[in-house]
């Protein structure tokens, strides 16, 4: 039981959980369920939830909808370079995995046509996937691929590296891209898919990838801010 005094029970519980995270539990191990914490420390559900919420916001814990709350591992660091997610994670010693959430052949929206250089009425394969690293959800990805350039793409295994599929099945090797990066907060649907709370920080990448002069991919990826970070090396291009 926690003591009643000048230090609130929520603060005491948070300190106990932080010590458990740092000294006892392994990365990605589940913390005790709310009911056990309530019974062991004699606190209310709201006290438990507030302590856990703070630790989630600090990146020490993460939630997976319907499964529980887990100890966060170290953030995956990425240098900004042209590589598929699969290549990027393997290079860091992590096991990549992909869940195909949906795919369909549609008429390209205006922004997709502009990014891929397509005319009115052009069709694209839209592919939505959940990317995992070491079994942990890392990113949600929604990509558009020109059907004329990549016929029957939807019939291939879309859980493997698409860049590998482009090279082996279509003779298209991705060799250049333009990319924008910004921060955002997770909306309810993305949060549920990634196993984070609504409003959790995300790093968003929007990339148009090409093979030579042919635009092949227009994709937006939402990465968990508690599991991913970017490393950049900056050099002075001219004397001040």
Secondary structure, DSSP 8 states (H G I E B T S, - for coil): ----SSS-HHHHHHHHHHHHHHHT--TT-B---HHHHHHHHT--HHHHHHHHHHHHHTTSEEEETTTEEEE----EEEES-S--HHHHHHHTT--EEEEEEEEEEEE--HHHHHHHT--TT-EEEEEEEEEEETTEEEEEEEEEEETTTSTTGGGS-TTS-HHHHHHHHH-----EEEEEEEEEE--HHHHHHHT--TT-EEEEEEEEEEETTEEEEEEEEEEETTTEEEE------S--
